[in-house]
Amino acid sequence: MLSYNPFSELSSHISPMIQQAYVVLMVILVVGGTVLDMIHKKSAKYFFENAEKAKKNATRSVGAGEKTAIAVQVLANEVLTSGEFTNPRRRLSHLLTMYGTIIFIVTTAWMIFGYSSMPAPSILPVLWHIGALMLAVGGYWFWFRIRVDVSAEGLPWFRFERSDLFIVSLLATSTFGLIWSWTQQAAGFSGLAVLFFVLFVISSTTLFGTVLWSKFAHMFFKPAAAFQKRVTRADGSRENLPASYDLTDPAVQAKFPDIPEYMGKNPPNMGKGIRREKASHY
């Protein structure tokens, strides 16, 4: 079942050139939507202005070698393993969704461009189905159980906001893609297979065509923002935020005399604070 290539039979009904043109159009929509998002939100301008401001407040210089090491750390932690998520369920859900999406999209383009007129290696359709399944498992887990407005605030799972456009269209694309593949394998490109193929195209067009109004574009800024944050910690600018002081340190108490005045010479451990217990329908 997983080794079935749905695009091979599709090519006998829809020209490979049309399929390839559609993929190119989706790439253009993503690039165009991301650029428009940058212009509308002025995110790039803010990013570079913030970087220049951090340089002025830096207490030490960060060399090219250290910046390279920081980039590797960002790649290993924030990008490849989503280490910024402290909640293991959220982290696993995100990794399933992220890698499932990458595998699903890459194998789709690979089969359409590389094997439109010849049989594809059996591993490609297997990866295509596995990627869609990983995406569906991680995405539905997030949608029904992990979303903050569902898990913490007790709001119904079917409540939809514009910010949910990305995850909903992403889930619809993987779901309709899988159903299209299975129905086409069972009965050929007719009836239900045509219906679910149309829904698959509509949902994928929504996913890639609404970048300006969804959270799609933030994925491209996330690594850059994480890199800049680590650089500000390394150069001492810390984005104008105070350092993590040891409140029992006499030098810190001398610098901030209100600490011993209000909290004593040996300030108590304030505990986990907001992380003391899991938020549940507050």
BALOBA-1460 file (C-alpha; in Angstrom, 3 decimals):
// residues 282
<rec num="1" residu="m" x="0.000" y="0.000" z="0.000"/>
<rec num="2" residu="l" x="2.733" y="2.469" z="0.985"/>
<rec num="3" residu="s" x="4.756" y="1.711" z="-2.156"/>
<rec num="4" residu="y" x="1.955" y="2.909" z="-4.457"/>
<rec num="5" residu="n" x="2.869" y="6.076" z="-6.404"/>
<rec num="6" residu="p" x="-0.342" y="8.111" z="-6.894"/>
<rec num="7" residu="f" x="1.365" y="10.535" z="-9.279"/>
<rec num="8" residu="s" x="2.184" y="7.806" z="-11.805"/>
<rec num="9" residu="e" x="-1.488" y="7.151" z="-12.624"/>
<rec num="10" residu="l" x="-2.287" y="10.851" z="-12.336"/>
<rec num="11" residu="s" x="0.145" y="11.562" z="-15.188"/>
<rec num="12" residu="s" x="-2.106" y="9.674" z="-17.596"/>
<rec num="13" residu="h" x="-4.942" y="12.084" z="-16.835"/>
<rec num="14" residu="i" x="-3.119" y="15.348" z="-16.072"/>
<rec num="15" residu="s" x="-0.006" y="16.301" z="-18.044"/>
<rec num="16" residu="p" x="3.268" y="16.191" z="-16.076"/>
<rec num="17" residu="m" x="3.940" y="19.708" z="-17.400"/>
<rec num="18" residu="i" x="0.780" y="20.952" z="-15.684"/>
<rec num="19" residu="q" x="1.791" y="19.222" z="-12.439"/>
<rec num="20" residu="q" x="5.266" y="20.773" z="-12.600"/>
<rec num="21" residu="a" x="3.830" y="24.204" z="-13.411"/>
<rec num="22" residu="y" x="1.586" y="23.913" z="-10.336"/>
<rec num="23" residu="v" x="4.563" y="23.128" z="-8.094"/>
<rec num="24" residu="v" x="6.496" y="26.098" z="-9.515"/>
<rec num="25" residu="l" x="3.469" y="28.319" z="-8.915"/>
<rec num="26" residu="m" x="3.293" y="27.184" z="-5.282"/>
<rec num="27" residu="v" x="6.988" y="28.033" z="-4.814"/>
<rec num="28" residu="i" x="6.362" y="31.489" z="-6.274"/>
<rec num="29" residu="l" x="3.395" y="31.982" z="-3.922"/>
<rec num="30" residu="v" x="5.507" y="31.038" z="-0.897"/>
<rec num="31" residu="v" x="8.371" y="33.356" z="-1.882"/>
<rec num="32" residu="g" x="6.006" y="36.183" z="-2.783"/>
<rec num="33" residu="g" x="3.947" y="35.747" z="0.381"/>
<rec num="34" residu="t" x="7.076" y="35.709" z="2.553"/>
<rec num="35" residu="v" x="8.404" y="38.900" z="0.927"/>
<rec num="36" residu="l" x="5.037" y="40.630" z="1.328"/>
<rec num="37" residu="d" x="4.933" y="39.492" z="4.950"/>
<rec num="38" residu="m" x="8.368" y="41.038" z="5.523"/>
<rec num="39" residu="i" x="7.232" y="44.297" z="3.927"/>
<rec num="40" residu="h" x="3.910" y="44.400" z="5.757"/>
<rec num="41" residu="k" x="5.257" y="43.553" z="9.218"/>
<rec num="42" residu="k" x="8.629" y="45.253" z="8.628"/>
<rec num="43" residu="s" x="10.191" y="42.206" z="10.270"/>
<rec num="44" residu="a" x="13.423" y="42.361" z="8.271"/>
<rec num="45" residu="k" x="13.830" y="46.061" z="9.073"/>
<rec num="46" residu="y" x="13.244" y="45.377" z="12.764"/>
<rec num="47" residu="f" x="15.691" y="42.465" z="12.710"/>
<rec num="48" residu="f" x="18.557" y="44.499" z="11.237"/>
<rec num="49" residu="e" x="17.839" y="47.550" z="13.412"/>
<rec num="50" residu="n" x="17.817" y="45.330" z="16.483"/>
<rec num="51" residu="a" x="21.133" y="43.781" z="15.401"/>
<rec num="52" residu="e" x="22.717" y="47.231" z="15.024"/>
<rec num="53" residu="k" x="21.372" y="48.286" z="18.420"/>
<rec num="54" residu="a" x="22.825" y="45.149" z="19.982"/>
<rec num="55" residu="k" x="26.258" y="45.936" z="18.523"/>
<rec num="56" residu="k" x="26.261" y="49.334" z="20.251"/>
<rec num="57" residu="n" x="25.417" y="47.744" z="23.611"/>
<rec num="58" residu="a" x="27.874" y="44.862" z="23.256"/>
<rec num="59" residu="t" x="30.522" y="44.465" z="25.953"/>
<rec num="60" residu="r" x="32.757" y="42.187" z="23.893"/>
<rec num="61" residu="s" x="33.370" y="41.314" z="20.264"/>
<rec num="62" residu="v" x="32.161" y="38.001" z="18.821"/>
<rec num="63" residu="g" x="34.515" y="36.704" z="16.134"/>
<rec num="64" residu="a" x="33.708" y="34.737" z="12.996"/>
<rec num="65" residu="g" x="34.742" y="31.436" z="14.581"/>
<rec num="66" residu="e" x="32.473" y="31.968" z="17.572"/>
<rec num="67" residu="k" x="29.596" y="32.997" z="15.304"/>
<rec num="68" residu="t" x="30.111" y="29.828" z="13.283"/>
<rec num="69" residu="a" x="29.936" y="27.775" z="16.483"/>
<rec num="70" residu="i" x="26.744" y="29.621" z="17.452"/>
<rec num="71" residu="a" x="25.239" y="28.895" z="14.013"/>
<rec num="72" residu="v" x="26.030" y="25.185" z="14.482"/>
<rec num="73" residu="q" x="24.365" y="25.273" z="17.916"/>
<rec num="74" residu="v" x="21.250" y="26.907" z="16.431"/>
<rec num="75" residu="l" x="21.164" y="24.300" z="13.662"/>
<rec num="76" residu="a" x="21.534" y="21.422" z="16.131"/>
<rec num="77" residu="n" x="19.212" y="22.737" z="18.834"/>
<rec num="78" residu="e" x="16.548" y="25.115" z="17.498"/>
<rec num="79" residu="v" x="16.337" y="23.797" z="13.920"/>
<rec num="80" residu="l" x="17.026" y="20.049" z="13.857"/>
<rec num="81" residu="t" x="15.826" y="19.007" z="17.323"/>
<rec num="82" residu="s" x="13.451" y="21.844" z="18.348"/>
<rec num="83" residu="g" x="15.258" y="22.134" z="21.663"/>
<rec num="84" residu="e" x="13.458" y="25.379" z="22.551"/>
<rec num="85" residu="f" x="10.378" y="23.329" z="23.509"/>
<rec num="86" residu="t" x="10.708" y="22.295" z="27.155"/>
<rec num="87" residu="n" x="7.462" y="20.325" z="27.032"/>
<rec num="88" residu="p" x="8.433" y="16.870" z="25.657"/>
<rec num="89" residu="r" x="4.950" y="16.277" z="24.159"/>
<rec num="90" residu="r" x="5.033" y="19.602" z="22.333"/>
<rec num="91" residu="r" x="8.558" y="18.928" z="21.137"/>
<rec num="92" residu="l" x="7.717" y="15.460" z="19.806"/>
<rec num="93" residu="s" x="4.570" y="16.751" z="18.124"/>
<rec num="94" residu="h" x="6.531" y="19.547" z="16.485"/>
<rec num="95" residu="l" x="9.280" y="17.192" z="15.279"/>
<rec num="96" residu="l" x="6.761" y="14.766" z="13.778"/>
<rec num="97" residu="t" x="4.965" y="17.617" z="12.022"/>
<rec num="98" residu="m" x="8.147" y="19.334" z="10.836"/>
<rec num="99" residu="y" x="9.969" y="16.288" z="9.464"/>
<rec num="100" residu="g" x="6.745" y="14.839" z="8.099"/>
<rec num="101" residu="t" x="6.091" y="18.083" z="6.202"/>
<rec num="102" residu="i" x="9.630" y="18.192" z="4.797"/>
<rec num="103" residu="i" x="9.552" y="14.553" z="3.661"/>
<rec num="104" residu="f" x="6.043" y="14.930" z="2.219"/>
<rec num="105" residu="i" x="6.819" y="18.089" z="0.203"/>
<rec num="106" residu="v" x="10.280" y="17.016" z="-0.996"/>
<rec num="107" residu="t" x="9.128" y="13.585" z="-2.208"/>
<rec num="108" residu="t" x="6.106" y="15.163" z="-3.921"/>
<rec num="109" residu="a" x="8.325" y="17.525" z="-5.921"/>
<rec num="110" residu="w" x="10.878" y="14.768" z="-6.547"/>
<rec num="111" residu="m" x="8.311" y="12.392" z="-8.037"/>
<rec num="112" residu="i" x="6.621" y="15.100" z="-10.121"/>
<rec num="113" residu="f" x="9.841" y="16.518" z="-11.596"/>
<rec num="114" residu="g" x="12.087" y="13.475" z="-11.648"/>
<rec num="115" residu="y" x="9.778" y="10.591" z="-12.445"/>
<rec num="116" residu="s" x="6.817" y="11.975" z="-14.384"/>
<rec num="117" residu="s" x="7.535" y="9.745" z="-17.391"/>
<rec num="118" residu="m" x="9.275" y="6.783" z="-15.742"/>
<rec num="119" residu="p" x="8.695" y="4.549" z="-12.706"/>
<rec num="120" residu="a" x="9.954" y="6.084" z="-9.475"/>
<rec num="121" residu="p" x="12.168" y="4.132" z="-7.051"/>
<rec num="122" residu="s" x="9.919" y="2.294" z="-4.613"/>
<rec num="123" residu="i" x="11.419" y="4.182" z="-1.658"/>
<rec num="124" residu="l" x="9.982" y="7.529" z="-2.843"/>
<rec num="125" residu="p" x="6.261" y="6.692" z="-2.561"/>
<rec num="126" residu="v" x="6.992" y="4.899" z="0.716"/>
<rec num="127" residu="l" x="8.603" y="8.064" z="2.076"/>
<rec num="128" residu="w" x="5.727" y="10.144" z="0.655"/>
<rec num="129" residu="h" x="3.155" y="8.141" z="2.619"/>
<rec num="130" residu="i" x="5.307" y="7.992" z="5.763"/>
<rec num="131" residu="g" x="5.865" y="11.775" z="5.626"/>
<rec num="132" residu="a" x="2.119" y="12.413" z="5.264"/>
<rec num="133" residu="l" x="1.382" y="10.046" z="8.168"/>
<rec num="134" residu="m" x="4.024" y="11.676" z="10.402"/>
<rec num="135" residu="l" x="2.575" y="15.077" z="9.575"/>
<rec num="136" residu="a" x="-0.966" y="13.908" z="10.327"/>
<rec num="137" residu="v" x="-0.029" y="12.264" z="13.654"/>
<rec num="138" residu="g" x="1.992" y="15.239" z="14.894"/>
<rec num="139" residu="g" x="-0.500" y="17.804" z="13.598"/>
<rec num="140" residu="y" x="-3.659" y="16.191" z="14.934"/>
<rec num="141" residu="w" x="-1.963" y="15.531" z="18.270"/>
<rec num="142" residu="f" x="-1.167" y="19.226" z="18.481"/>
<rec num="143" residu="w" x="-4.620" y="20.326" z="17.300"/>
<rec num="144" residu="f" x="-6.686" y="18.181" z="19.669"/>
<rec num="145" residu="r" x="-4.458" y="17.910" z="22.757"/>
<rec num="146" residu="i" x="-1.567" y="20.370" z="22.910"/>
<rec num="147" residu="r" x="-2.818" y="23.748" z="21.622"/>
<rec num="148" residu="v" x="-2.727" y="26.223" z="24.491"/>
<rec num="149" residu="d" x="-6.306" y="27.414" z="23.974"/>
<rec num="150" residu="v" x="-7.478" y="23.786" z="24.184"/>
<rec num="151" residu="s" x="-5.166" y="22.231" z="26.794"/>
<rec num="152" residu="a" x="-4.793" y="25.250" z="29.087"/>
<rec num="153" residu="e" x="-7.797" y="27.482" z="28.453"/>
<rec num="154" residu="g" x="-10.404" y="24.791" z="27.910"/>
<rec num="155" residu="l" x="-11.716" y="26.194" z="24.636"/>
<rec num="156" residu="p" x="-13.286" y="23.759" z="22.134"/>
<rec num="157" residu="w" x="-10.933" y="22.131" z="19.601"/>
<rec num="158" residu="f" x="-13.111" y="23.238" z="16.678"/>
<rec num="159" residu="r" x="-12.630" y="26.942" z="17.466"/>
<rec num="160" residu="f" x="-10.874" y="28.432" z="14.438"/>
<rec num="161" residu="e" x="-8.857" y="31.668" z="14.235"/>
<rec num="162" residu="r" x="-6.949" y="33.108" z="11.290"/>
<rec num="163" residu="s" x="-3.714" y="32.101" z="13.011"/>
<rec num="164" residu="d" x="-4.865" y="28.469" z="12.697"/>
<rec num="165" residu="l" x="-4.930" y="28.696" z="8.898"/>
<rec num="166" residu="f" x="-1.450" y="27.193" z="8.540"/>
<rec num="167" residu="i" x="-1.931" y="24.080" z="10.661"/>
<rec num="168" residu="v" x="-5.470" y="23.422" z="9.380"/>
<rec num="169" residu="s" x="-4.498" y="23.655" z="5.698"/>
<rec num="170" residu="l" x="-1.370" y="21.583" z="6.409"/>
<rec num="171" residu="l" x="-3.427" y="18.842" z="8.044"/>
<rec num="172" residu="a" x="-6.015" y="18.959" z="5.262"/>
<rec num="173" residu="t" x="-3.282" y="18.586" z="2.627"/>
<rec num="174" residu="s" x="-1.782" y="15.481" z="4.240"/>
<rec num="175" residu="t" x="-5.177" y="13.958" z="5.038"/>
<rec num="176" residu="f" x="-6.702" y="14.443" z="1.591"/>
<rec num="177" residu="g" x="-3.423" y="13.357" z="-0.024"/>
<rec num="178" residu="l" x="-3.465" y="10.044" z="1.834"/>
<rec num="179" residu="i" x="-7.152" y="9.408" z="1.139"/>
<rec num="180" residu="w" x="-6.663" y="10.292" z="-2.539"/>
<rec num="181" residu="s" x="-3.780" y="7.838" z="-2.796"/>
<rec num="182" residu="w" x="-5.694" y="4.991" z="-1.136"/>
<rec num="183" residu="t" x="-8.939" y="5.519" z="-3.088"/>
<rec num="184" residu="q" x="-7.067" y="5.843" z="-6.382"/>
<rec num="185" residu="q" x="-5.127" y="2.668" z="-5.662"/>
<rec num="186" residu="a" x="-8.393" y="0.845" z="-4.926"/>
<rec num="187" residu="a" x="-10.581" y="2.115" z="-7.784"/>
<rec num="188" residu="g" x="-8.419" y="4.145" z="-10.168"/>
<rec num="189" residu="f" x="-8.653" y="7.847" z="-10.948"/>
<rec num="190" residu="s" x="-12.418" y="8.199" z="-10.823"/>
<rec num="191" residu="g" x="-15.250" y="8.849" z="-8.404"/>
<rec num="192" residu="l" x="-13.966" y="9.357" z="-4.846"/>
<rec num="193" residu="a" x="-10.345" y="9.515" z="-6.007"/>
<rec num="194" residu="v" x="-11.124" y="12.549" z="-8.175"/>
<rec num="195" residu="l" x="-13.023" y="14.200" z="-5.311"/>
<rec num="196" residu="f" x="-10.197" y="13.745" z="-2.816"/>
<rec num="197" residu="f" x="-7.604" y="14.805" z="-5.384"/>
<rec num="198" residu="v" x="-9.514" y="18.069" z="-5.898"/>
<rec num="199" residu="l" x="-9.678" y="18.574" z="-2.122"/>
<rec num="200" residu="f" x="-5.949" y="17.806" z="-1.926"/>
<rec num="201" residu="v" x="-5.208" y="20.498" z="-4.533"/>
<rec num="202" residu="i" x="-7.512" y="23.036" z="-2.846"/>
<rec num="203" residu="s" x="-5.960" y="22.494" z="0.586"/>
<rec num="204" residu="s" x="-2.374" y="22.632" z="-0.733"/>
<rec num="205" residu="t" x="-3.166" y="25.802" z="-2.686"/>
<rec num="206" residu="t" x="-4.604" y="27.298" z="0.502"/>
<rec num="207" residu="l" x="-1.483" y="26.269" z="2.417"/>
<rec num="208" residu="f" x="0.994" y="27.840" z="0.002"/>
<rec num="209" residu="g" x="-1.199" y="30.681" z="-1.211"/>
<rec num="210" residu="t" x="-2.052" y="32.180" z="2.188"/>
<rec num="211" residu="v" x="1.471" y="32.680" z="3.521"/>
<rec num="212" residu="l" x="0.760" y="36.376" z="4.084"/>
<rec num="213" residu="w" x="-2.119" y="35.562" z="6.463"/>
<rec num="214" residu="s" x="-0.795" y="32.426" z="8.154"/>
<rec num="215" residu="k" x="2.186" y="31.483" z="10.317"/>
<rec num="216" residu="f" x="4.043" y="29.910" z="7.399"/>
<rec num="217" residu="a" x="6.515" y="32.789" z="6.987"/>
<rec num="218" residu="h" x="7.676" y="32.715" z="10.605"/>
<rec num="219" residu="m" x="9.478" y="29.419" z="9.950"/>
<rec num="220" residu="f" x="12.003" y="31.294" z="7.805"/>
<rec num="221" residu="f" x="12.683" y="33.905" z="10.525"/>
<rec num="222" residu="k" x="12.906" y="31.477" z="13.431"/>
<rec num="223" residu="p" x="16.528" y="30.304" z="12.842"/>
<rec num="224" residu="a" x="17.729" y="33.879" z="12.226"/>
<rec num="225" residu="a" x="16.030" y="35.106" z="15.401"/>
<rec num="226" residu="a" x="17.500" y="32.232" z="17.424"/>
<rec num="227" residu="f" x="20.977" y="32.976" z="16.038"/>
<rec num="228" residu="q" x="20.683" y="36.682" z="16.884"/>
<rec num="229" residu="k" x="19.484" y="35.877" z="20.400"/>
<rec num="230" residu="r" x="22.514" y="33.667" z="21.049"/>
<rec num="231" residu="v" x="24.861" y="36.318" z="19.638"/>
<rec num="232" residu="t" x="23.427" y="38.967" z="21.996"/>
<rec num="233" residu="r" x="24.109" y="36.658" z="24.917"/>
<rec num="234" residu="a" x="27.653" y="36.044" z="23.716"/>
<rec num="235" residu="d" x="28.514" y="39.729" z="23.150"/>
<rec num="236" residu="g" x="26.938" y="40.872" z="26.421"/>
<rec num="237" residu="s" x="24.233" y="43.098" z="24.914"/>
<rec num="238" residu="r" x="21.492" y="40.628" z="25.971"/>
<rec num="239" residu="e" x="18.848" y="42.628" z="24.074"/>
<rec num="240" residu="n" x="18.958" y="45.184" z="26.919"/>
<rec num="241" residu="l" x="17.732" y="42.535" z="29.376"/>
<rec num="242" residu="p" x="19.384" y="42.049" z="32.775"/>
<rec num="243" residu="a" x="21.711" y="39.135" z="33.330"/>
<rec num="244" residu="s" x="20.753" y="36.092" z="35.417"/>
<rec num="245" residu="y" x="22.275" y="37.162" z="38.729"/>
<rec num="246" residu="d" x="22.945" y="35.131" z="41.853"/>
<rec num="247" residu="l" x="20.995" y="37.166" z="44.407"/>
<rec num="248" residu="t" x="23.161" y="35.862" z="47.267"/>
<rec num="249" residu="d" x="26.345" y="37.230" z="45.646"/>
<rec num="250" residu="p" x="27.674" y="40.202" z="47.728"/>
<rec num="251" residu="a" x="28.813" y="41.974" z="44.537"/>
<rec num="252" residu="v" x="25.294" y="41.744" z="43.100"/>
<rec num="253" residu="q" x="23.789" y="42.972" z="46.375"/>
<rec num="254" residu="a" x="26.210" y="45.911" z="46.355"/>
<rec num="255" residu="k" x="25.208" y="46.759" z="42.793"/>
<rec num="256" residu="f" x="21.496" y="46.454" z="43.612"/>
<rec num="257" residu="p" x="21.127" y="47.490" z="47.279"/>
<rec num="258" residu="d" x="17.357" y="47.037" z="47.189"/>
<rec num="259" residu="i" x="17.874" y="43.245" z="47.097"/>
<rec num="260" residu="p" x="19.197" y="42.899" z="50.683"/>
<rec num="261" residu="e" x="16.911" y="45.715" z="51.811"/>
<rec num="262" residu="y" x="13.718" y="43.927" z="50.774"/>
<rec num="263" residu="m" x="14.812" y="40.280" z="50.520"/>
<rec num="264" residu="g" x="17.571" y="39.972" z="53.093"/>
<rec num="265" residu="k" x="21.201" y="38.863" z="52.784"/>
<rec num="266" residu="n" x="20.166" y="35.348" z="51.785"/>
<rec num="267" residu="p" x="17.118" y="35.700" z="49.468"/>
<rec num="268" residu="p" x="14.910" y="32.606" z="49.467"/>
<rec num="269" residu="n" x="14.619" y="30.362" z="46.468"/>
<rec num="270" residu="m" x="11.431" y="31.518" z="44.768"/>
<rec num="271" residu="g" x="10.820" y="28.077" z="43.283"/>
<rec num="272" residu="k" x="9.525" y="27.170" z="39.859"/>
<rec num="273" residu="g" x="7.048" y="30.032" z="39.704"/>
<rec num="274" residu="i" x="4.736" y="29.709" z="36.714"/>
<rec num="275" residu="r" x="6.171" y="26.246" z="35.974"/>
<rec num="276" residu="r" x="5.163" y="24.977" z="39.407"/>
<rec num="277" residu="e" x="2.218" y="23.089" z="37.965"/>
<rec num="278" residu="k" x="0.805" y="22.442" z="34.528"/>
<rec num="279" residu="a" x="-1.793" y="24.985" z="33.405"/>
<rec num="280" residu="s" x="-5.198" y="23.332" z="33.045"/>
<rec num="281" residu="h" x="-8.305" y="25.254" z="32.008"/>
<rec num="282" residu="y" x="-7.617" y="28.388" z="34.020"/>
